[in-house]
């Protein structure tokens, strides 16, 4: 059995992860941590969790807790992961894995030294359409890759218009959403960009210098150009990807959300056809991979190293937006 504790009485835990943990064999949620007693109690009651606490020590000293899911605000991911690793707990951490690459590296080292699993919840690579797209690209179905466009603009729901739009430290579109695009691109293309350039917007929803819109241009190895449009302020848009190759085009539609959705099309000299995709719940898939890793089989869908690479690229994008310069990506 895997005993879980939730660190963070968050929206994403309530909406997706409680159910995804319980969908795994022999897995139960034993406790939930909230800094606020009342919120923790409510979260535990509403989600059928037998205990709640405001003291992380209660969770970390509990031997029946094998794994923790960390979904607190971004600035707490590092310290809570380090504490959990030193207590021998396996860790599924939300993205961004940390706010700095140094912190992410410390987390990876601490988990390795403690012999515990560290996974980062970049869910989009768990979408069956992206997994199919990755196979087709790797098999050379559209020839040599030339360019990619990613569309990930939407309107941030009222309920999420908190730290995302007002916290210059842990908030903003880049570390919240663009980082998912980056992870997805790394997963699909199989490499890291070498150079990035970006311009951001602010002020439609976000304030205090926090970005709420972005356009990014990146160069990947093999002289592949990639473009991302992301936004919190565009209603009625559909998330998608387009991969342009020497012999064809692969188009993914409605594939940048949390839902088990997305349609895949290939266009080439034979015309356009839809490629069938058998969808599965993204979070169930992530939790299955993580649980298997805890049991000694395989790896999390996205590892600590994946989280670090996505963060390093996201921070390079932010630096480019702030300085107005092209930034060379270094992944230490
Ligand atoms: P929430 O704002 O719901 O929760 C974050 C923290 O804020 C909680 O841990 C909680 O603290 C505190 N909090 C929650 N509700 C309130 C409230 N009403 N008033 C004051 N504080 C509150 O965050 P999200 O669920 O949107 O995001 C949590 C993490 O998950 C982030 O790191 C985010 O990037 C990531 N995320 C990942 C997604 C994915 O699909 N991979 C999707 C959405 C988010 P406490 O625990 O102390 O009660």
Boltz pocket constraint, residues with backbone or C-beta under 6 A from the ligand:
constraints:
  - pocket:
      binder: B
      contacts: [[A, 7], [A, 8], [A, 9], [A, 10], [A, 11], [A, 12], [A, 13], [A, 33], [A, 34], [A, 35], [A, 36], [A, 39], [A, 40], [A, 70], [A, 71], [A, 72], [A, 73], [A, 74], [A, 94], [A, 95], [A, 96], [A, 121], [A, 122], [A, 123], [A, 160], [A, 162], [A, 175], [A, 176], [A, 258]]
      max_distance: 6.0
